[in-house]
């Protein structure tokens, strides 16, 4: 029993242990399976993480490439903007001068400071098509003469010098680039022609020894724009120079001609003075014997020397009358000579023209009546007083009215006078024969008489109007005439209310001093 | 006496006349008072002895320090040619300066030379409280990182170092350092600033990492031999193609400046930028700054907008560091990479900085080829690195307003 019991207990224990072991194993297996799943999950997660990291890297590469491109674009844009800015400044600098030398001076500075080139060479063609150095920075003189020789001789540079196309280290073919480097000794460069309407007038070389600022196609374009601007500025300077030269020549011509005219005027004035003096002297000399002639004629006519026959008396009267005419002529001549030479001293006083004109009516009415002429005066009520020599003005009116009476067989003579705060205007109008237009300009010349049938029958010296003109001029006024054949003539004159003070001429002064002495 | 700041600039074609004009303008702005400090920046063509001598003649008693650059940042413009002079007057009682120069970097052990430079500066500066030091070094010299290492050790970690590599308008030929009328190349000069002056400094770049992280698993200071078990250049080859090395060997290629290598600094979780300055025959990359072995690296990418945002952030941090004191001057040391990337819109960045400080703030800055700057300017004692692509804004304010 005990054995059975012990065996049963053993079995039970074994069974329990077995269950426990199996259970533990099962649990362990369960946990193991579970762990394996977790590890798998973790491995998956790690895999995913790795993938994400790798994907992050790929994205980063993409971002960097895009950023690199953006930066490149930005760099190019910045460079272009900076170049445009520099170009604009340089263009403004060189276009604000018209001096060729100054253009090159400013260009030199600007190319270095604004555009940052270390080496600059500007060459222009002279009249013999040799290249002449205008700007040089960084090249020795010997080197420049070698460069100019090479440029002219080597056909590699024909495209620039002959055809006007630029090239640079960025765009030139390998062969061309190597040639340029061997000539200039500079690896980064632009060579551009200076173009004008007449073709290539020179060439600009700019360059850098180091690649601090790499030269691009955009730089080449920019320098080309600049060289065009230089060409234009040089053309403007040339045009200005030409205009300036021709203006100077013109000015010299004008000065020369003015000098000639001044000399001629001096001669004319001298002649005129001599003439006046001659006329004055002759007139004086004539007046003395004439006075004697008149005196003797008067004595003879008076009968104091015995009765004279009627026929002789008639002749003596004619002598007397002609002598009077001659005296009048001589007096007119003397007056003209005096006024012209300034030897007549005007006695300026306030003159009432209205009264002066009315006096004329009294003076000349008998002659007008004789010819059946109506005399009209139209004097405005507010006619101001004028500062003038009344005696001389009387002579003006007498001369003009006498002329009008002479040339108006019958009709009307009108005097109009009006004024403003500066001057008075007077018209003496007749309804006489009138005159041709071509006669008018010379009307006021001494001894000029209009040639027509009427004039042949009318006596006159041709001095009256010349005297009138001289008097009006002495009053600083102007006189002119309008006329129409068959309708009549009008003389117009103006005189200022107060003539501006004039320095007396030397001769007048001299005469005055002599008189005072 | 209040602190007076004068800034003059000229691009007269004659460097001598330009220096004279710029100095005269600066002198007028400090009411003809004697200057305590003169800072000079000039582009390559103006880096002439006669130009710097004239500056020294006009300010004979002032410390003069400066460097050649590819661009001068001013309140109203950015100039790519010319000479600029900044003067500080009335500072003698409030601010202490110490300055020195060491020449012939290439012939010396740079760490020894830089310790010597630091020693001279500190001797000149005396036992005054230090604020920060301004350093200019030859940007084309490969010894920048070692120079910085020596200076850091000598000046201590609580005195940040700012400044940068002098440059030459992208000619990559010769850069100049100016010190008291002397014009040298292959040299470094430093100015320690301290005393009763509040300093706000911030450095930012705005570049972001591209692609999956990779590990620089074998480096030697500024040379990265292998990245992710492959030759280092393969990282760039994956992105730029097989011509990548040619791309980076051409110094004029903008890709070198636009896609620097970002190195993650674990502690601050910040990336510093490193320009690749050379590719060795075995495909190793030579960076301007040092790369710690095992660092996570990325190709970095930035754009105009991210640059401007970084500039605004730097300006705000620098302003905040002044604790409400009004800034008297903003000095900018900015990477040439940003000058190129921003291009014609570079001045917009300056305007954004001015908006933070107020439109009338005098701005005086230069473009540098490599910048010294602390990684974090909000944490005191943050380590300084030789970085690239950064904008470093240094704002100065008086402790007491007059």
Interface residues (C-beta under 8 A of the other chain):
Chain A: X53 X54 X56 X57 X59 X60 X61 X63 X64 X67 X68 X71 X74 X75 X78 X81 X82 X109 X113 X210 X211 X212 X214
Chain B: X13 X81 X169 X170 X171 X210 X211 X212 X238 X239 X240 X252 X254 X255 X258 X259 X299 X301 X303 X341 X343 X344
